[in-house]
Amino acid sequence: MADKLIIFDTTLRDGEQSPGASMTRDEKLRIARQLERLKVDVIEAGFAASSNGDFEAVQLIANSIKDSTICSLSRANDRDISRAAEALKGAKRARIHTFIATSALHMEKKLRMTPDQVFEQAKQSVRFARNLVEDIEFSPEDGYRSDMDFLCRVIEAVIAEGATTINVPDTVGYAIPELYGTFIKTLRERIPNSNKAIWSVHCHNDLGMAVANSLAGVKIGGARQVECTINGLGERAGNCSLEEIVMAVKTRQDYFGLEMGIDTRHILAASRMVSQTTGFVVQPNKAVVGANAFAHASGIHQDGVLKARDTYEIMRAEDVGWSANKIVLGKLSGRNAFKQRLQELGVQLESEGDINAAFTRFKELADRKSEIFDEDILALVSDESIGHENEKYGFVSLSQHSETGERPRASIVFTVDGKEVSGSSEGNGPVDASLKAIEVHAKSGAEMVLYSVNAISGSTESQGEVTVRLQNSGRVVNGVGADPDIVVASAKAYLSALNKLCSKADRVAAQG
C-alpha cells in the first residue's frame, strides 16, 4: 500500500483571513458540510478564542460534522487552548492546533520574548493541550525563516510533550521548492524523535509557489499532511490550493506514490460554494476549477481531443465535478426536485422555513430565466436574505431610469431594522445612482474599494453576481448579491456589505 497523504483544509480559518472574506456561522457550516462530502481529512473550523462568533462556528461544526477531524487554532497560552477544547467538545474527532513564532524577527519584534521564553511556552502549551485532547498539532510560526538549531530544539521538546503533528509553515511565502523540501528533510533527520509525529506543510503564495513548495515538502521532505484552502483562498496572495495539490498528487501518482481519501468529484462544487459565499471570483484560467480549465480553443488541440482525449487532457473534467449537462431544473420543477438538487450540491439548509424561502426564490427566478444552472441554485442559497432575519438592512425593490444624454436616477426601497425606508439619487450610471440612494439613509461613511461583476452562467439571460468590498474604520468586508438585473444585484451586494459592517465581531490576527 502507498503512503497516505492527509489533506488539512483551512478555508474556514486561514482562508477567512482574506480581506473581506469573513463568513457567517451558517455559511461556515454549509462549507464544512461540503468539505465533509469531499472527504477532507481535517477541517480547521476557526480560531475559537478570537471571537464569540468564531467560537460558536467551531462549536456548531464540531457538533455537526462526523466524518472529518475538526480542528481549532489557538495561540500557545492556556486561555486560547481551553477555549478551543471547549468549542470542540462535541466533535467525534477533535484536534487542537497551537502555535508560537520561532523566527528571530517575530520573537523580537512581535512577541518581545527571548528564545528561552518561547521554548518554555511551546512546551507548556502542548503539555496543557495534551491533557484536554489526544490529537495535538504544533506550528512554529514563520518556521521556514527560523534558526535551524533553535527550531530542532523546540520541535523535539513539543513532540516529547505529546504533539502528534508538526507543521512547518512558510508564513510569508518566502520559500523556494527545493530549499523548502530540503529544510523539512533536514529537520526530520536531525530531530531524534521526529518519527513520533506526522509532518505537515503550510505554504503561502506570495511568490506564486505555495503548491510547488508544498509538493516539495511532501516529496523531498517526507511530509504527510498538506494544509491548503479551496481556490487557494487566503490573506495577501493566498494559501496553497487544495484542488491543485489533490489533482497533482492524483494525476502524478506514478511520481508521488501517495494515496488520498479525497472524493475529487466534489471539488468543483466546493470551489463554487466558497467563491459565491466569499465573493472571491475564480479566474477563468485557474487550474482545475477555472471556467477554461478544460476548454480547447486551438484547432489542433480540438482535433486531437476529439480523436483521443488524452492527447491534450491529463485529467477528466468529470473527475473533478464538471458536467456536460449543466441544466438541472426549470419552472415546472417541484419542491422535492429542488430539495434533492440542494442535497446533491452539498447544501443543507437549517430549517424547512429556509428551504421554503429558497424554493420561493427559485420559482421567482425560473419565471425570469428558462434554464436554471447549479451556479444559480448556489447563488440563491448564498443570498444574504435567507436565514438572516435579524440583519439590519434588507432589499425590497428598486426602480431606475437611464437614457443617453440624461443623468441616471434610481429610487430604492429597503428595510432598516425591519422598517421600510426609501431613497432616491442621481449618479454617473444606474449602479452609482442606486448605491447613492441607499446611502441617503444608511450614511455609512464607508469607502468602496472593490466593485466586480461576474456572470454566473454563460448567456445574456444569466444572473449577474456582484461583489462589493467596503472599508470603514479599519474593517474590510465583502458583500455579494445575485440577480438577473445587474443593478438589483449591485444594490443587494451593497446592503450585504453594510450588514457585515454592522456585525462588529472582534477578531485576533492568527498564524498564517
C-alpha positions as CSV (number, residue, x, y, z in Angstrom):
1,M,0.0,0.0,0.0
2,A,1.2,3.5,-0.8
3,D,1.5,6.1,2.0
4,K,-1.5,8.2,2.9
5,L,-1.4,12.0,2.3
6,I,-3.6,13.8,4.8
7,I,-5.5,16.8,3.4
8,F,-5.9,19.5,6.1
9,D,-8.3,22.3,4.9
10,T,-8.1,25.7,6.5
11,T,-10.5,27.6,4.2
12,L,-12.7,28.4,7.3
13,R,-9.7,29.7,9.3
14,D,-6.8,30.9,7.2
15,G,-8.9,31.4,4.1
16,E,-11.2,33.7,6.1
17,Q,-8.3,36.0,6.8
18,S,-8.5,37.3,3.2
19,P,-9.7,41.0,3.4
20,G,-13.5,40.9,3.4
21,A,-13.8,37.1,3.3
22,S,-15.3,36.7,6.7
23,M,-18.2,34.2,6.8
24,T,-21.3,33.8,9.0
25,R,-21.7,30.8,11.2
26,D,-24.3,29.3,8.8
27,E,-22.1,29.9,5.8
28,K,-19.2,28.2,7.6
29,L,-21.3,25.2,8.4
30,R,-22.5,24.9,4.8
31,I,-18.9,24.9,3.5
32,A,-17.9,22.4,6.2
33,R,-20.6,20.0,5.0
34,Q,-19.2,20.3,1.5
35,L,-15.7,19.6,2.8
36,E,-17.1,16.6,4.5
37,R,-18.6,15.4,1.2
38,L,-15.2,16.0,-0.4
39,K,-13.8,13.7,2.4
40,V,-11.3,16.2,3.7
41,D,-9.3,14.5,6.5
42,V,-9.1,17.6,8.8
43,I,-11.2,20.7,8.8
44,E,-9.7,23.7,10.6
45,A,-13.1,25.3,11.5
46,G,-11.8,28.5,13.0
47,F,-9.9,30.2,15.9
48,A,-12.3,29.7,18.8
49,A,-10.6,32.2,21.1
50,S,-10.6,35.1,18.6
51,S,-14.3,36.0,19.0
52,N,-17.7,34.6,20.3
53,G,-18.7,34.2,16.6
54,D,-15.7,32.1,15.8
55,F,-16.3,30.0,19.0
56,E,-19.9,29.4,18.0
57,A,-18.9,28.4,14.5
58,V,-16.3,25.9,15.7
59,Q,-18.8,24.5,18.2
60,L,-21.5,24.2,15.6
61,I,-19.2,22.5,13.1
62,A,-17.8,20.2,15.8
63,N,-21.3,19.1,16.7
64,S,-22.5,18.6,13.1
65,I,-19.5,17.0,11.2
66,K,-18.8,13.4,11.8
67,D,-16.5,12.1,9.0
68,S,-13.7,14.6,9.3
69,T,-11.4,15.6,12.2
70,I,-12.4,19.1,13.4
71,C,-9.6,21.4,14.4
72,S,-9.4,24.8,16.2
73,L,-6.4,27.1,16.1
74,S,-5.1,28.5,19.4
75,R,-2.1,30.6,20.4
76,A,0.3,29.0,22.9
77,N,-1.5,30.0,26.0
78,D,-3.9,28.3,28.4
79,R,-6.8,30.6,27.7
80,D,-6.8,30.0,24.0
81,I,-6.3,26.3,24.4
82,S,-9.1,25.9,26.9
83,R,-11.4,27.9,24.7
84,A,-10.6,25.6,21.7
85,A,-11.1,22.5,23.8
86,E,-14.5,23.8,25.0
87,A,-15.6,24.5,21.4
88,L,-14.5,21.1,20.2
89,K,-16.3,19.1,23.0
90,G,-19.0,17.7,20.6
91,A,-16.5,16.6,17.9
92,K,-16.3,12.9,17.1
93,R,-12.6,13.6,16.4
94,A,-11.1,16.8,17.8
95,R,-7.7,18.4,17.2
96,I,-6.1,21.5,18.9
97,H,-3.6,23.4,16.7
98,T,-1.4,25.6,18.8
99,F,1.3,27.9,17.5
100,I,4.0,30.3,18.6
101,A,6.5,32.3,16.5
102,T,10.1,31.0,16.4
103,S,11.9,33.2,13.9
104,A,14.3,35.8,15.5
105,L,12.4,38.6,13.8
106,H,9.0,37.5,15.1
107,M,10.3,36.7,18.6
108,E,12.0,40.1,19.0
109,K,9.6,42.4,17.2
110,K,6.2,40.8,17.7
111,L,6.3,38.6,20.8
112,R,9.1,40.6,22.6
113,M,10.2,37.3,24.1
114,T,13.6,35.6,24.4
115,P,14.2,32.2,22.6
116,D,14.2,30.5,26.0
117,Q,10.8,32.0,26.9
118,V,9.4,30.8,23.6
119,F,10.9,27.4,24.1
120,E,9.2,27.1,27.5
121,Q,5.9,28.5,26.3
122,A,5.8,26.0,23.4
123,K,6.4,23.0,25.7
124,Q,3.9,24.1,28.3
125,S,1.2,24.8,25.8
126,V,1.5,21.4,24.2
127,R,1.6,19.7,27.6
128,F,-1.6,21.6,28.7
129,A,-3.4,20.8,25.4
130,R,-2.5,17.2,25.5
131,N,-4.4,16.9,28.8
132,L,-7.5,18.1,27.0
133,V,-7.5,16.2,23.7
134,E,-5.3,13.5,22.2
135,D,-4.7,15.0,18.8
136,I,-2.3,18.0,19.1
137,E,-0.8,19.9,16.2
138,F,2.1,22.3,16.8
139,S,3.3,25.1,14.4
140,P,6.4,27.2,14.8
141,E,5.1,30.4,13.2
142,D,7.5,31.7,10.5
143,G,9.2,28.3,10.8
144,Y,11.0,28.5,7.5
145,R,12.8,31.7,8.5
146,S,13.7,30.3,11.9
147,D,17.2,29.3,13.1
148,M,17.6,25.6,12.4
149,D,19.2,24.7,15.7
150,F,16.6,26.5,17.7
151,L,13.8,25.0,15.6
152,C,15.2,21.5,16.2
153,R,15.3,22.2,20.0
154,V,11.7,23.4,20.1
155,I,10.2,20.7,17.9
156,E,12.0,17.9,19.7
157,A,10.6,19.2,23.0
158,V,7.0,19.6,21.8
159,I,7.0,16.1,20.4
160,A,8.2,14.8,23.7
161,E,5.3,16.6,25.3
162,G,2.8,14.9,23.1
163,A,2.4,16.8,19.8
164,T,1.1,14.3,17.2
165,T,1.5,16.6,14.1
166,I,4.3,19.1,13.5
167,N,3.6,21.7,10.9
168,V,6.4,23.9,9.4
169,P,4.8,27.0,7.9
170,D,6.2,29.2,5.3
171,T,4.2,32.0,6.8
172,V,5.3,34.8,4.4
173,G,5.7,32.8,1.2
174,Y,9.4,33.2,1.1
175,A,10.4,29.6,0.3
176,I,11.8,28.1,-2.9
177,P,10.6,24.5,-3.6
178,E,13.9,22.6,-3.5
179,L,15.2,24.6,-0.5
180,Y,11.9,24.2,1.5
181,G,11.8,20.4,0.8
182,T,15.4,20.1,2.0
183,F,14.6,22.2,5.1
184,I,11.9,19.8,6.1
185,K,14.1,16.8,5.4
186,T,16.9,18.2,7.5
187,L,14.6,18.8,10.4
188,R,13.3,15.3,10.3
189,E,16.9,13.9,10.1
190,R,18.2,16.0,13.0
191,I,15.4,15.6,15.5
192,P,15.7,12.3,17.3
193,N,12.0,11.7,17.9
194,S,10.8,13.1,14.5
195,N,9.3,9.7,13.7
196,K,6.8,10.0,16.5
197,A,4.8,12.8,14.7
198,I,3.3,13.4,11.3
199,W,5.0,16.2,9.5
200,S,2.9,18.9,7.8
201,V,3.5,21.8,5.4
202,H,1.6,25.1,5.3
203,C,2.7,27.4,2.5
204,H,1.6,30.9,1.4
205,N,1.6,32.0,-2.2
206,D,3.4,35.4,-2.1
207,L,5.8,34.3,-4.8
208,G,3.3,32.0,-6.6
209,M,5.0,28.9,-5.3
210,A,2.7,27.7,-2.5
211,V,1.7,24.5,-4.3
212,A,5.2,23.8,-5.6
213,N,6.7,24.3,-2.1
214,S,4.1,22.1,-0.5
215,L,4.7,19.3,-3.0
216,A,8.5,19.6,-2.4
217,G,7.8,19.4,1.3
218,V,6.0,16.1,0.6
219,K,8.3,14.6,-2.0
220,I,11.7,15.8,-0.7
221,G,10.9,16.5,3.0
222,G,8.7,13.5,3.6
223,A,5.7,15.5,4.9
224,R,2.5,13.5,5.0
225,Q,0.0,16.4,5.6
226,V,-0.7,19.4,3.4
227,E,-2.5,22.4,4.7
228,C,-4.5,24.1,2.0
229,T,-7.7,26.0,1.1
230,I,-10.3,25.8,-1.6
231,N,-9.4,28.1,-4.5
232,G,-6.2,29.0,-2.7
233,L,-8.2,31.5,-0.6
234,G,-6.2,33.4,2.0
235,E,-4.6,36.6,3.1
236,R,-2.3,38.5,0.8
237,A,-1.7,36.2,-2.3
238,G,-3.4,33.3,-0.7
239,N,-2.7,29.8,0.5
240,C,-1.8,26.5,-1.1
241,S,-4.7,25.5,-3.3
242,L,-6.4,22.3,-2.3
243,E,-7.7,21.4,-5.8
244,E,-4.2,21.8,-7.3
245,I,-2.5,19.7,-4.6
246,V,-5.0,16.9,-4.8
247,M,-5.1,16.7,-8.6
248,A,-1.3,16.9,-8.8
249,V,-0.8,14.0,-6.4
250,K,-3.6,12.0,-8.1
251,T,-2.6,12.7,-11.7
252,R,1.1,12.0,-10.9
253,Q,0.6,9.1,-8.6
254,D,3.4,7.4,-10.6
255,Y,5.8,10.1,-9.1
256,F,4.4,10.8,-5.6
257,G,3.2,7.2,-4.8
258,L,0.7,8.6,-2.3
259,E,-3.0,7.7,-1.6
260,M,-5.6,10.2,-0.5
261,G,-9.2,9.8,0.8
262,I,-10.5,12.8,-1.2
263,D,-13.6,12.3,-3.4
264,T,-12.5,14.6,-6.3
265,R,-16.0,14.7,-7.9
266,H,-17.0,17.3,-5.3
267,I,-14.1,19.7,-5.9
268,L,-15.9,21.9,-8.3
269,A,-19.0,22.3,-6.1
270,A,-16.7,23.2,-3.2
271,S,-14.9,25.8,-5.3
272,R,-18.2,27.4,-6.5
273,M,-19.6,27.4,-3.0
274,V,-16.6,29.2,-1.5
275,S,-16.4,31.6,-4.4
276,Q,-20.0,32.6,-4.1
277,T,-20.0,32.8,-0.3
278,T,-16.9,35.0,0.0
279,G,-17.2,37.0,-3.3
280,F,-13.7,36.0,-4.4
281,V,-14.2,35.1,-8.1
282,V,-12.2,32.3,-9.6
283,Q,-10.2,33.4,-12.6
284,P,-11.1,31.6,-15.9
285,N,-7.6,30.2,-16.3
286,K,-7.4,28.8,-12.8
287,A,-6.1,25.3,-12.7
288,V,-8.7,22.5,-12.2
289,V,-11.7,24.8,-11.3
290,G,-11.4,27.7,-13.7
291,A,-14.0,28.1,-16.5
292,N,-11.3,27.5,-19.1
293,A,-9.5,24.6,-17.3
294,F,-10.8,22.0,-19.8
295,A,-11.6,24.3,-22.8
296,H,-9.7,23.9,-26.0
297,A,-9.6,26.8,-28.5
298,S,-6.7,25.8,-30.7
299,G,-7.9,23.9,-33.8
300,I,-5.0,21.4,-33.5
301,H,-5.9,20.8,-29.8
302,Q,-9.6,20.4,-30.6
303,D,-8.8,17.9,-33.3
304,G,-6.6,15.9,-31.0
305,V,-9.1,15.9,-28.2
306,L,-11.8,14.7,-30.5
307,K,-9.7,11.8,-31.7
308,A,-8.3,10.9,-28.2
309,R,-8.9,12.9,-25.1
310,D,-5.5,12.1,-23.6
311,T,-3.7,13.9,-26.4
312,Y,-4.2,17.2,-24.5
313,E,-6.1,16.3,-21.3
314,I,-4.2,14.9,-18.4
315,M,-7.4,14.8,-16.2
316,R,-11.0,14.0,-16.9
317,A,-13.2,17.1,-16.4
318,E,-16.0,14.9,-14.8
319,D,-13.5,13.6,-12.2
320,V,-13.4,17.0,-10.5
321,G,-17.1,17.7,-10.9
322,W,-17.5,19.3,-14.4
323,S,-20.6,18.0,-16.3
324,A,-21.6,18.5,-19.9
325,N,-25.3,18.6,-18.8
326,K,-25.5,21.6,-16.6
327,I,-29.2,22.3,-16.9
328,V,-30.8,20.8,-13.9
329,L,-34.2,22.4,-13.2
330,G,-36.8,24.7,-14.7
331,K,-40.1,26.5,-13.9
332,L,-42.0,23.2,-13.8
333,S,-39.7,21.6,-11.2
334,G,-41.3,20.9,-7.9
335,R,-40.1,21.4,-4.3
336,N,-38.8,17.8,-3.9
337,A,-36.7,18.0,-7.0
338,F,-35.3,21.3,-5.8
339,K,-34.6,19.9,-2.3
340,Q,-32.9,16.9,-3.9
341,R,-30.6,19.1,-6.0
342,L,-29.6,21.1,-3.0
343,Q,-28.5,17.8,-1.3
344,E,-26.6,16.8,-4.4
345,L,-24.8,20.2,-4.3
346,G,-23.9,19.6,-0.7
347,V,-26.2,22.3,0.6
348,Q,-28.1,21.6,3.8
349,L,-30.4,24.4,4.9
350,E,-31.1,24.5,8.6
351,S,-34.9,24.5,8.6
352,E,-38.0,23.9,6.4
353,G,-38.5,27.7,6.5
354,D,-35.2,28.3,4.9
355,I,-35.9,25.6,2.3
356,N,-39.3,27.2,1.5
357,A,-37.7,30.6,1.3
358,A,-35.1,29.3,-1.1
359,F,-37.7,27.5,-3.2
360,T,-39.9,30.6,-3.5
361,R,-36.9,32.5,-4.8
362,F,-36.1,29.6,-7.2
363,K,-39.6,29.8,-8.6
364,E,-39.3,33.6,-9.0
365,L,-36.0,33.1,-10.8
366,A,-37.5,30.3,-13.0
367,D,-40.2,32.8,-14.2
368,R,-37.4,35.2,-15.3
369,K,-35.0,32.8,-17.0
370,S,-35.8,29.5,-18.7
371,E,-32.7,27.4,-17.6
372,I,-31.6,27.1,-14.0
373,F,-28.0,26.0,-13.5
374,D,-26.2,24.7,-10.5
375,E,-24.5,28.1,-10.1
376,D,-27.9,29.8,-10.0
377,I,-29.0,27.5,-7.1
378,L,-25.9,28.1,-5.2
379,A,-26.3,31.8,-5.6
380,L,-29.9,31.5,-4.3
381,V,-28.9,29.8,-1.1
382,S,-25.9,32.1,-0.6
383,D,-28.2,35.1,-0.7
384,E,-27.9,37.1,2.5
385,S,-31.7,37.4,2.8
386,I,-32.1,33.7,3.6
387,G,-31.8,32.8,7.3
388,H,-30.7,36.2,8.3
389,E,-33.9,37.8,9.5
390,N,-32.1,39.8,12.2
391,E,-29.8,41.7,9.9
392,K,-30.1,45.5,9.9
393,Y,-30.6,46.0,6.1
394,G,-32.9,44.1,3.7
395,F,-33.6,44.7,0.0
396,V,-37.3,45.3,-1.1
397,S,-37.5,46.9,-4.5
398,L,-35.7,49.2,-7.0
399,S,-36.5,51.3,-9.9
400,Q,-34.1,53.2,-12.1
401,H,-34.1,55.3,-15.3
402,S,-31.2,55.7,-17.6
403,E,-31.1,57.1,-21.2
404,T,-28.4,58.6,-23.4
405,G,-27.8,62.3,-22.7
406,E,-29.7,62.2,-19.3
407,R,-28.3,61.8,-15.9
408,P,-29.4,58.3,-14.5
409,R,-31.7,58.3,-11.5
410,A,-32.6,55.5,-9.1
411,S,-35.2,55.0,-6.3
412,I,-34.9,52.2,-3.8
413,V,-37.0,50.7,-1.0
414,F,-35.2,48.7,1.7
415,T,-35.6,47.8,5.3
416,V,-33.7,49.2,8.2
417,D,-34.3,47.1,11.4
418,G,-37.5,45.7,9.8
419,K,-39.0,49.1,8.8
420,E,-39.2,50.1,5.2
421,V,-37.4,53.3,4.0
422,S,-37.0,54.7,0.6
423,G,-34.3,56.9,-1.1
424,S,-33.6,58.5,-4.5
425,S,-30.5,59.8,-6.1
426,E,-28.8,60.6,-9.3
427,G,-25.5,59.1,-10.3
428,N,-22.9,58.6,-13.1
429,G,-24.8,55.4,-14.0
430,P,-27.7,53.3,-12.8
431,V,-25.5,51.4,-10.3
432,D,-23.9,54.5,-8.9
433,A,-27.3,56.1,-8.6
434,S,-28.7,53.1,-6.8
435,L,-25.9,52.8,-4.3
436,K,-26.1,56.6,-3.6
437,A,-29.8,56.2,-3.0
438,I,-29.1,53.6,-0.3
439,E,-26.5,55.9,1.3
440,V,-29.2,58.7,1.6
441,H,-30.5,56.7,4.6
442,A,-27.5,54.4,5.5
443,K,-24.9,57.2,5.9
444,S,-22.3,54.5,6.5
445,G,-19.3,56.6,5.6
446,A,-17.7,53.5,4.1
447,E,-15.3,53.6,1.2
448,M,-15.8,51.2,-1.7
449,V,-12.5,49.6,-2.5
450,L,-13.8,46.9,-5.0
451,Y,-16.8,46.5,-7.3
452,S,-16.8,43.5,-9.6
453,V,-19.4,41.7,-11.8
454,N,-19.4,38.1,-12.7
455,A,-21.9,36.2,-14.9
456,I,-23.0,33.1,-13.0
457,S,-23.6,31.1,-16.2
458,G,-22.9,31.7,-19.9
459,S,-25.7,33.7,-21.6
460,T,-27.2,37.2,-21.6
461,E,-30.1,35.6,-19.6
462,S,-27.6,34.7,-16.8
463,Q,-27.8,36.0,-13.3
464,G,-25.2,38.6,-12.6
465,E,-23.2,38.1,-9.4
466,V,-21.8,41.4,-7.9
467,T,-19.2,41.7,-5.2
468,V,-18.8,44.9,-3.3
469,R,-15.9,45.5,-0.9
470,L,-16.3,48.2,1.7
471,Q,-13.8,49.7,4.1
472,N,-14.6,51.6,7.2
473,S,-12.6,52.3,10.4
474,G,-10.0,49.7,9.5
475,R,-12.6,47.0,8.8
476,V,-12.9,45.5,5.3
477,V,-15.9,43.4,4.3
478,N,-17.3,41.8,1.1
479,G,-21.0,41.8,0.2
480,V,-22.3,39.5,-2.6
481,G,-25.6,39.8,-4.4
482,A,-27.1,37.9,-7.4
483,D,-30.0,38.8,-9.7
484,P,-30.7,38.7,-13.4
485,D,-30.9,42.5,-13.2
486,I,-27.3,43.7,-12.5
487,V,-28.4,46.9,-10.9
488,V,-30.6,45.0,-8.4
489,A,-27.6,42.6,-7.8
490,S,-25.4,45.6,-7.1
491,A,-27.9,47.0,-4.5
492,K,-28.2,43.6,-2.8
493,A,-24.4,43.3,-2.6
494,Y,-24.1,46.8,-1.1
495,L,-26.7,46.0,1.5
496,S,-25.0,42.7,2.3
497,A,-21.7,44.5,2.8
498,L,-23.4,47.1,5.1
499,N,-24.8,44.3,7.2
500,K,-21.3,42.8,7.7
501,L,-20.0,46.2,8.7
502,C,-22.7,46.3,11.4
503,S,-21.6,43.0,12.7
504,K,-18.6,44.1,14.8
505,A,-17.1,40.8,15.8
506,D,-13.7,41.3,17.4
507,R,-11.0,39.3,15.6
508,V,-7.5,38.3,16.6
509,A,-4.7,38.1,14.0
510,A,-3.7,34.4,13.6
511,Q,-0.8,32.3,12.4
512,G,-0.5,32.2,8.6
